[in-house]
Amino acid sequence: MIMNFDRGSEWRKWDLHFHTQSSYDYKDKSITDQDIINKLVSNNISAIAITDHHTIDIARIKNLQLLGEDKITILPGIEFCSELGGSESVHFIGIFPENTDIASIWTILQGKLGLTELDIKEKGGYENIQCDLIDTCDLIHELGGITSIHAGSKTNSIESIKNNLLTKLQQKKRILSDSIDILELGKEVDMDGYDKIVFPSIGFSLPMVICSDNHDIKDYSLKQNLWIKADTTFEGLKQIIFEPEDRVKIQELKPDEKAGYQVIESILIKDPDFHQQTILLNANQNSIIGGRSTGKSILLGAIAKKLDSNIEVKSGNETYNTFIDRVVSNIEIHWQDKQDNLIRDIEYFPQGFMFKIAKDFELLRNLINKIIIQDRIKESVVKQYQAFCNDNSTLITNNINKLVQIKKELEVLQTSLKEKGDIIGIEKEVIKLETELDQLSKQATLKIEEIDFYNSEKEQIDSLKKQIEELENEIIKIESLKSKYFATKDIEFEIVSLSDSTQQIIKKSFDSLFEEFKLRWTSELDSIVNSHTKLKQDKLHEISIKESNDLYKKGIIVFHNNVQHREIENKLRIQKDKLADIKRINEEILNLNKQVTIYTSKIREDHELFHTKIFEIKDSLTVDKENLKIEPTSYFNISNYKSKLNNGINQQSYQGQEIVNFNSLVYDDYKKHINSLFDKLIANSVTMKGGYSNISFLTELLSSNYFEISYNVIYDNDNFQNMSEGKQAFVILKLLLEFSTKTCPILIDQPEDDLDNRAIYKELATYLKKKKKERQIVLVTHNPNIAVGADSELIIVANQNGGASKNIANKKFQYKTGSLENTMPKTESIDIILNSQGIKEHVCEILEGGNEAFKQRERKYAILIKKKKA
């Protein structure tokens, strides 16, 4: 096990309570220090604290450190028995840095706590030693150490101090607040009580650990694995005090494990302008920091473009992009699953990306649409609405065509009606002809009853012939319907998302039903034609019977031989036919006018459905996740509507200007506007631009949907439109990541550029701490709240070669990696700037402006720094 910290803070197994043969109660003192190291390494323990009872065996600890070098970190420590807890004396532990002067520490502890061999002998042995808990903890802190205490169900725990007295309760609170850094529990279940009861009552949290408390290396076992995310150093251990929820976990498996194909393991840079090096990346958050023009964004952009050649790193800057392209050709990307230079999905957000989306309505709406359709049910709802819009558009177009055809038929009928003549005049002419015919009939050789019979039969025969003519016309129309199966819907597009086999089943079923429908449709029409044909034959037969009547024949002969009678009879028939035609035409005009009303109303109603349907589906598209909500609503795209009007209507006239020139329309105004325009266009009363007729424009206008599904974004009960620009940008970042189903790496270039400081501290840092557990993050930042506040696991320090900031071999760009806990005071004799101090010192210098600048701000703000845990 080689201890490599170049990847930053990583989860490793620790044991912070471990005894050696130097403890008076160790079971088998014949074992060797090498046995201890071998056993710990075989159990994948990366760091331990040696905590023998009331003693620090300096020689043994140094030997263990020597044997475990590059394999396991050995922290010196000591376990104490306190005066608290009565017969169940409370035990607590002090732990010190691995490179501390333990001889001096042990001398001070022995002297101040009475732990010399003579002291122990005088007190009756190790079993009788007790040290004042508060005083001893204060001393441990003065000596640079940290403390832990038995808690929960563990024996000799702080629970032995009963809460029945107010003074005891106050004493426990003071111990946890001022004396103790870490709680050592006996069982995992103990965590629940502290999380739900103790920590809320005292107002802060402490890291909780479970350790082996091993007294026999041959029987080494853990109740549960203790994982700490840090370098295996004392500085690393101290991080769990500041990040108790995020830096320490008690569980069987390694925390926050991500799929190997979703984690970039390392970047190999071979470009001539760069120090050739391999940059190891952490699986969680990687923060690239440095001064201006030190190669931060270049590194991030090159990684992004290596994995997605379509990415534009810096819009409009050809020189920069050309350089990035060269770097891309000289780097290698290695994935955690050992795949090299494999192109895989990433999400890359360049500088100003969130701000750009926040300020562009269409970009924001497109982003939200992508979020919505990630849910299969919501995607189906959206697709159904889109399909409805397509069908509705077709339906409106067809109905307008039908309406136009009806109006054309009306024009033909009205012209024909006019040609038939004046109905009052025709009726007078009929009366006149009937009178003349009656006078001629009286002069005939027929009896009166014979004339009446003839006239009655003649009128019935004429009526039957008219009925036969109407039947023949209907038969022709019915026959034409056989080729019209109504508008059948092509289902190919609707089922394209289904599997091939399911598509085949549905298409086969649809085709079969459709063929069945066509056959049945033809059969039904044939049945009606046959019925009409039979009726026609019956009427022809009835005419034949009437015409064969002898008395009727006699009348025919008499009146046929009377030329004048025959002429008047023909004139009368013509006039009566005109009356019948006028009645029929008026009935047809009345029917067609009803159809005009029906189709006009239907077209208007169907156009309104574009808007209505949104309200029917909007609730089903609502997305609500934690404190971020997306509420769908209807959006009237007035610019599209105005554009359509401008393209089609001639505005040289006052009428055209009045139609087009308006600033805004609410929905009710829009309905009045388009309905009024509908009436004008259908009446062909609007002057159009070339290429458009009133009807073609009406069809395009009414079949278009000017309503779209829009969205209100609400975060912390604050509407997106009312937020500050910085908060808007943060919400965009949350939308990009919170609702994403991706698990690929996220690359972000200076997210703080879009945010205000309050949003960075309160929102972004907290959010990154959460999101990095799910996905690998690599970001460039100048802000300490992002690198430090979000507890970045790996810091990548960038440097450009210069007079006071040299790189190895004077290469233009160089990088150094490590964790926040990586510390080394600045060494002026080291001229390679990145190697001259630790990561912590680089962070303070670059992001805080240096230690002095940080302290000056601290004094100006008059911040009272308490020992811990707020």
Summary of the structure (lengths in Angstrom):
residues: 870
radius of gyration: 47.0
end to end distance: 36.4
largest distance: 168.1
contacts: 2659
relative contact order: 0.10
helix: 53%
strand: 14%
